[in-house]
Amino acid sequence: MLAQRKTGFLNKFYVIEIVRGLAITMRNMLFAKRATIQFPEERRDYSEKFRGQHYIKSVNGVENCTACMLCPTVCPAECIHIVAGEREDKEKYPIKFEIDSLRCCFCGMCEEACPKDAIKLSNIYEMSQQNRTVYEKEFLLEQRGNK
C-alpha cells in the first residue's frame, strides 16, 4: 500500500519552489559580480595560447618562409594557398601566399608544421569584415603580433 501525502495549496501549485527559484534569481541579479564588459573601452585579456590573426615572420624585410608547402598540406580547412618561386641564390620563396580567413578554423596546425617558424598566429581577435577576406602576402608580412 502506498503512503498518501497530504497535498496542500502550497505543495499543489509549487509555490515554495517558485519562491525559492525567484530568491536565487534575485540574489544573482542584484549581488553577483557582473560578467559584462564595455567592449570598445575595455578589452578582454586572453591567454598567451590564444590563436588569432595570422602573420609571417620576417628578418630584415625578408620572409622566413621557404615555400616548403607543409602548411597547406597539414591545414584541415585547406585555406592556405602558396605559389612558390626561386631567388637568384636558388632559394625557394613564396611568390603568392594567401590565407582565406573565412575558411580558417584557427587550429594552429600550420604554425606547428612550419620548419622555419615563419607563419604565426597572433593574439589579435578583431577580424570582422563586411566581405570575404583573403589575406595576401603583403598583409601577412606586417608584424602585428607579439608572440
DRENPA-3360 file (N, C-alpha, C; in nm, 2 decimals, always signed):
BEGIN
1 = MLAQRKTG = +0.08/-0.12/+0.00/+0.00/+0.00/+0.00/+0.09/+0.12/+0.00 ~ +0.06/+0.22/-0.09/+0.13/+0.34/-0.10/+0.09/+0.44/+0.01 ~ +0.19/+0.51/+0.06/+0.16/+0.62/+0.16/+0.10/+0.74/+0.09 ~ -0.01/+0.79/+0.14/-0.07/+0.91/+0.08/-0.01/+1.03/+0.15 ~ +0.04/+1.13/+0.06/+0.09/+1.25/+0.12/-0.02/+1.36/+0.12 ~ -0.01/+1.44/+0.22/-0.10/+1.55/+0.23/-0.06/+1.65/+0.12 ~ -0.15/+1.69/+0.04/-0.12/+1.79/-0.06/-0.20/+1.92/-0.03 ~ -0.12/+2.01/+0.01/-0.18/+2.14/+0.05/-0.18/+2.23/-0.07;
9 = FLNKFYVI = -0.22/+2.35/-0.06/-0.22/+2.45/-0.16/-0.08/+2.49/-0.21 ~ +0.01/+2.51/-0.11/+0.15/+2.54/-0.14/+0.22/+2.43/-0.22 ~ +0.20/+2.31/-0.18/+0.26/+2.20/-0.25/+0.20/+2.17/-0.38 ~ +0.07/+2.19/-0.39/+0.00/+2.15/-0.52/+0.04/+2.24/-0.63 ~ +0.06/+2.37/-0.61/+0.10/+2.46/-0.72/+0.24/+2.50/-0.72 ~ +0.33/+2.43/-0.64/+0.47/+2.45/-0.64/+0.51/+2.60/-0.60 ~ +0.44/+2.65/-0.51/+0.46/+2.79/-0.47/+0.59/+2.80/-0.39 ~ +0.63/+2.71/-0.31/+0.75/+2.72/-0.23/+0.87/+2.71/-0.33;
17 = EIVRGLAI = +0.87/+2.62/-0.43/+0.97/+2.61/-0.53/+0.99/+2.73/-0.61 ~ +0.88/+2.79/-0.65/+0.88/+2.91/-0.73/+0.94/+3.03/-0.65 ~ +0.91/+3.04/-0.53/+0.96/+3.15/-0.44/+1.11/+3.12/-0.42 ~ +1.15/+3.00/-0.40/+1.29/+2.97/-0.38/+1.37/+3.00/-0.51 ~ +1.32/+2.97/-0.63/+1.38/+3.00/-0.75/+1.39/+3.15/-0.78 ~ +1.29/+3.22/-0.74/+1.29/+3.37/-0.76/+1.40/+3.43/-0.66 ~ +1.41/+3.37/-0.54/+1.51/+3.42/-0.45/+1.65/+3.40/-0.50 ~ +1.68/+3.29/-0.56/+1.81/+3.26/-0.62/+1.84/+3.36/-0.74;
25 = TMRNMLFA = +1.74/+3.38/-0.82/+1.75/+3.47/-0.94/+1.78/+3.61/-0.89 ~ +1.70/+3.66/-0.79/+1.72/+3.80/-0.74/+1.86/+3.81/-0.68 ~ +1.90/+3.71/-0.60/+2.03/+3.72/-0.54/+2.14/+3.73/-0.65 ~ +2.14/+3.65/-0.75/+2.24/+3.66/-0.86/+2.23/+3.79/-0.94 ~ +2.11/+3.84/-0.95/+2.09/+3.96/-1.03/+2.14/+4.08/-0.96 ~ +2.11/+4.09/-0.83/+2.14/+4.21/-0.76/+2.28/+4.21/-0.69 ~ +2.33/+4.10/-0.65/+2.45/+4.10/-0.57/+2.57/+4.03/-0.63 ~ +2.56/+3.96/-0.74/+2.67/+3.89/-0.81/+2.75/+3.99/-0.89;
33 = KRATIQFP = +2.88/+3.95/-0.91/+2.97/+4.03/-0.99/+2.92/+4.03/-1.14 ~ +2.92/+4.14/-1.21/+2.88/+4.15/-1.34/+2.99/+4.09/-1.44 ~ +2.94/+4.01/-1.53/+3.03/+3.95/-1.63/+3.05/+4.03/-1.76 ~ +2.96/+4.13/-1.78/+2.96/+4.21/-1.90/+3.08/+4.31/-1.89 ~ +3.15/+4.33/-2.01/+3.25/+4.43/-2.02/+3.20/+4.53/-2.13 ~ +3.24/+4.65/-2.11/+3.21/+4.76/-2.21/+3.31/+4.75/-2.32 ~ +3.28/+4.68/-2.43/+3.38/+4.63/-2.53/+3.47/+4.74/-2.59 ~ +3.43/+4.85/-2.65/+3.53/+4.93/-2.71/+3.62/+5.00/-2.62;
41 = EERRDYSE = +3.58/+5.03/-2.50/+3.66/+5.09/-2.40/+3.75/+4.99/-2.32 ~ +3.68/+4.87/-2.29/+3.75/+4.77/-2.21/+3.78/+4.65/-2.30 ~ +3.90/+4.60/-2.29/+3.94/+4.48/-2.37/+3.96/+4.36/-2.28 ~ +3.91/+4.25/-2.33/+3.93/+4.13/-2.26/+4.07/+4.07/-2.27 ~ +4.12/+4.03/-2.16/+4.26/+3.97/-2.17/+4.25/+3.82/-2.20 ~ +4.31/+3.78/-2.30/+4.32/+3.64/-2.34/+4.45/+3.58/-2.30 ~ +4.46/+3.45/-2.29/+4.58/+3.38/-2.25/+4.68/+3.39/-2.37 ~ +4.81/+3.36/-2.34/+4.91/+3.36/-2.44/+4.89/+3.25/-2.54;
49 = KFRGQHYI = +4.82/+3.15/-2.51/+4.79/+3.04/-2.61/+4.68/+3.08/-2.71 ~ +4.62/+3.19/-2.70/+4.51/+3.23/-2.79/+4.56/+3.24/-2.93 ~ +4.49/+3.18/-3.03/+4.53/+3.19/-3.17/+4.43/+3.28/-3.24 ~ +4.49/+3.39/-3.29/+4.41/+3.49/-3.36/+4.46/+3.51/-3.51 ~ +4.48/+3.63/-3.55/+4.51/+3.66/-3.69/+4.65/+3.61/-3.72 ~ +4.67/+3.56/-3.85/+4.79/+3.51/-3.90/+4.89/+3.63/-3.93 ~ +5.02/+3.60/-3.93/+5.12/+3.68/-3.98/+5.24/+3.60/-4.02 ~ +5.33/+3.65/-4.10/+5.45/+3.59/-4.14/+5.57/+3.66/-4.08;
57 = KSVNGVEN = +5.65/+3.59/-4.01/+5.77/+3.65/-3.95/+5.87/+3.68/-4.06 ~ +5.94/+3.80/-4.05/+6.04/+3.83/-4.14/+6.16/+3.88/-4.07 ~ +6.28/+3.86/-4.13/+6.40/+3.91/-4.08/+6.46/+4.00/-4.18 ~ +6.49/+4.13/-4.14/+6.54/+4.23/-4.23/+6.46/+4.25/-4.36 ~ +6.33/+4.24/-4.34/+6.24/+4.26/-4.46/+6.22/+4.14/-4.55 ~ +6.29/+4.03/-4.52/+6.28/+3.91/-4.60/+6.20/+3.80/-4.52 ~ +6.10/+3.75/-4.57/+6.02/+3.65/-4.50/+6.10/+3.52/-4.47 ~ +6.07/+3.46/-4.36/+6.14/+3.33/-4.33/+6.08/+3.21/-4.41;
65 = CTACMLCP = +5.97/+3.23/-4.47/+5.90/+3.12/-4.55/+5.99/+3.07/-4.66 ~ +6.01/+2.94/-4.68/+6.08/+2.88/-4.79/+5.99/+2.81/-4.88 ~ +5.86/+2.83/-4.87/+5.76/+2.77/-4.96/+5.77/+2.62/-4.97 ~ +5.78/+2.56/-4.85/+5.80/+2.41/-4.84/+5.67/+2.34/-4.86 ~ +5.56/+2.41/-4.85/+5.42/+2.36/-4.87/+5.37/+2.27/-4.76 ~ +5.44/+2.28/-4.64/+5.39/+2.20/-4.53/+5.26/+2.26/-4.47 ~ +5.25/+2.39/-4.46/+5.13/+2.45/-4.40/+5.01/+2.42/-4.48 ~ +5.01/+2.43/-4.62/+4.88/+2.40/-4.69/+4.86/+2.25/-4.69;
73 = TVCPAECI = +4.96/+2.17/-4.67/+4.94/+2.02/-4.67/+4.87/+1.98/-4.54 ~ +4.91/+2.04/-4.43/+4.86/+2.00/-4.30/+4.73/+2.07/-4.26 ~ +4.70/+2.18/-4.33/+4.58/+2.25/-4.30/+4.45/+2.17/-4.32 ~ +4.37/+2.15/-4.22/+4.25/+2.07/-4.23/+4.14/+2.15/-4.31 ~ +4.14/+2.28/-4.31/+4.04/+2.36/-4.37/+4.08/+2.39/-4.52 ~ +4.20/+2.36/-4.56/+4.25/+2.39/-4.69/+4.23/+2.54/-4.73 ~ +4.27/+2.62/-4.63/+4.26/+2.77/-4.66/+4.39/+2.84/-4.70 ~ +4.50/+2.77/-4.70/+4.63/+2.83/-4.73/+4.67/+2.79/-4.87;
81 = HIVAGERE = +4.70/+2.89/-4.95/+4.74/+2.87/-5.09/+4.87/+2.94/-5.12 ~ +4.97/+2.86/-5.16/+5.11/+2.92/-5.19/+5.15/+2.89/-5.33 ~ +5.21/+2.99/-5.39/+5.28/+2.97/-5.52/+5.42/+3.00/-5.50 ~ +5.51/+2.90/-5.53/+5.65/+2.91/-5.50/+5.73/+2.96/-5.62 ~ +5.84/+3.03/-5.58/+5.93/+3.08/-5.68/+6.07/+3.06/-5.63 ~ +6.17/+3.10/-5.71/+6.31/+3.08/-5.68/+6.38/+3.21/-5.68 ~ +6.47/+3.24/-5.58/+6.55/+3.36/-5.59/+6.68/+3.33/-5.67 ~ +6.76/+3.44/-5.68/+6.89/+3.42/-5.76/+6.98/+3.32/-5.70;
89 = DKEKYPIK = +6.98/+3.31/-5.56/+7.07/+3.22/-5.49/+7.00/+3.08/-5.48 ~ +6.91/+3.05/-5.56/+6.85/+2.91/-5.57/+6.77/+2.88/-5.45 ~ +6.72/+2.98/-5.37/+6.64/+2.95/-5.25/+6.50/+2.98/-5.29 ~ +6.41/+2.89/-5.24/+6.27/+2.90/-5.27/+6.21/+3.01/-5.18 ~ +6.10/+3.07/-5.23/+6.03/+3.17/-5.15/+5.89/+3.18/-5.21 ~ +5.79/+3.22/-5.13/+5.65/+3.23/-5.18/+5.63/+3.35/-5.27 ~ +5.59/+3.33/-5.39/+5.55/+3.44/-5.48/+5.42/+3.49/-5.43 ~ +5.33/+3.40/-5.41/+5.19/+3.43/-5.37/+5.16/+3.34/-5.24;
97 = FEIDSLRC = +5.12/+3.41/-5.14/+5.08/+3.34/-5.01/+4.95/+3.40/-4.97 ~ +4.85/+3.31/-4.97/+4.71/+3.36/-4.93/+4.65/+3.27/-4.83 ~ +4.58/+3.34/-4.73/+4.50/+3.26/-4.63/+4.36/+3.31/-4.64 ~ +4.27/+3.22/-4.66/+4.13/+3.26/-4.66/+4.08/+3.25/-4.52 ~ +4.05/+3.37/-4.46/+4.02/+3.38/-4.32/+3.88/+3.32/-4.29 ~ +3.79/+3.32/-4.38/+3.66/+3.26/-4.36/+3.66/+3.11/-4.35 ~ +3.75/+3.05/-4.42/+3.76/+2.90/-4.41/+3.85/+2.85/-4.30 ~ +3.94/+2.94/-4.25/+4.03/+2.90/-4.15/+3.96/+2.87/-4.02;
105 = CFCGMCEE = +4.00/+2.76/-3.95/+3.94/+2.72/-3.82/+4.04/+2.76/-3.71 ~ +4.15/+2.82/-3.73/+4.24/+2.87/-3.63/+4.29/+2.76/-3.54 ~ +4.32/+2.65/-3.60/+4.36/+2.53/-3.52/+4.51/+2.54/-3.48 ~ +4.59/+2.61/-3.56/+4.73/+2.63/-3.52/+4.82/+2.52/-3.58 ~ +4.77/+2.43/-3.67/+4.85/+2.32/-3.72/+4.95/+2.38/-3.82 ~ +4.92/+2.49/-3.89/+5.02/+2.55/-3.98/+5.13/+2.60/-3.91 ~ +5.11/+2.66/-3.79/+5.22/+2.71/-3.71/+5.31/+2.60/-3.66 ~ +5.25/+2.49/-3.62/+5.33/+2.38/-3.57/+5.40/+2.31/-3.68;
113 = ACPKDAIK = +5.35/+2.30/-3.80/+5.41/+2.23/-3.91/+5.53/+2.30/-3.97 ~ +5.54/+2.43/-3.96/+5.64/+2.52/-4.03/+5.78/+2.49/-3.97 ~ +5.87/+2.44/-4.05/+6.01/+2.41/-4.00/+6.09/+2.54/-3.98 ~ +6.05/+2.65/-4.05/+6.13/+2.78/-4.03/+6.06/+2.87/-3.93 ~ +5.95/+2.83/-3.87/+5.88/+2.92/-3.78/+5.84/+3.05/-3.84 ~ +5.80/+3.04/-3.97/+5.76/+3.16/-4.05/+5.62/+3.20/-4.02 ~ +5.52/+3.11/-4.02/+5.38/+3.15/-4.00/+5.35/+3.15/-3.85 ~ +5.28/+3.25/-3.81/+5.25/+3.26/-3.67/+5.10/+3.30/-3.66;
121 = LSNIYEMS = +5.04/+3.28/-3.54/+4.91/+3.32/-3.51/+4.92/+3.42/-3.40 ~ +4.88/+3.54/-3.42/+4.89/+3.65/-3.32/+4.78/+3.64/-3.22 ~ +4.77/+3.73/-3.13/+4.66/+3.74/-3.03/+4.56/+3.85/-3.07 ~ +4.56/+3.89/-3.19/+4.46/+3.98/-3.24/+4.33/+3.91/-3.27 ~ +4.22/+3.95/-3.21/+4.09/+3.88/-3.23/+3.99/+3.96/-3.30 ~ +4.02/+4.09/-3.33/+3.92/+4.17/-3.41/+3.94/+4.16/-3.56 ~ +3.87/+4.06/-3.62/+3.89/+4.03/-3.76/+3.76/+4.04/-3.84 ~ +3.66/+4.10/-3.79/+3.53/+4.11/-3.86/+3.54/+4.19/-3.98;
129 = QQNRTVYE = +3.48/+4.15/-4.09/+3.49/+4.22/-4.22/+3.35/+4.22/-4.28 ~ +3.32/+4.31/-4.37/+3.20/+4.31/-4.45/+3.20/+4.21/-4.56 ~ +3.31/+4.19/-4.62/+3.32/+4.09/-4.73/+3.41/+3.98/-4.70 ~ +3.41/+3.88/-4.78/+3.50/+3.77/-4.77/+3.65/+3.82/-4.77 ~ +3.73/+3.78/-4.68/+3.87/+3.83/-4.67/+3.97/+3.72/-4.70 ~ +4.05/+3.75/-4.79/+4.17/+3.66/-4.82/+4.29/+3.74/-4.79 ~ +4.36/+3.70/-4.69/+4.49/+3.77/-4.66/+4.60/+3.74/-4.75 ~ +4.66/+3.84/-4.81/+4.76/+3.82/-4.91/+4.90/+3.84/-4.84;
137 = KEFLLEQR = +5.01/+3.81/-4.92/+5.14/+3.81/-4.86/+5.18/+3.94/-4.80 ~ +5.15/+4.05/-4.87/+5.19/+4.19/-4.82/+5.12/+4.22/-4.68 ~ +4.99/+4.18/-4.67/+4.92/+4.20/-4.55/+4.98/+4.11/-4.44 ~ +5.01/+3.99/-4.47/+5.06/+3.89/-4.37/+5.21/+3.93/-4.32 ~ +5.28/+4.00/-4.40/+5.42/+4.03/-4.37/+5.42/+4.15/-4.27 ~ +5.32/+4.22/-4.25/+5.31/+4.33/-4.15/+5.32/+4.26/-4.01 ~ +5.41/+4.30/-3.93/+5.43/+4.24/-3.79/+5.33/+4.30/-3.70 ~ +5.22/+4.23/-3.67/+5.12/+4.27/-3.59/+5.12/+4.20/-3.45;
145 = GNK = +5.16/+4.08/-3.45/+5.15/+4.00/-3.33/+5.27/+4.03/-3.24 ~ +5.25/+3.98/-3.11/+5.36/+4.00/-3.02/+5.40/+3.86/-2.96 ~ +5.38/+3.75/-3.03/+5.41/+3.62/-2.98/+5.55/+3.59/-3.01;
% end
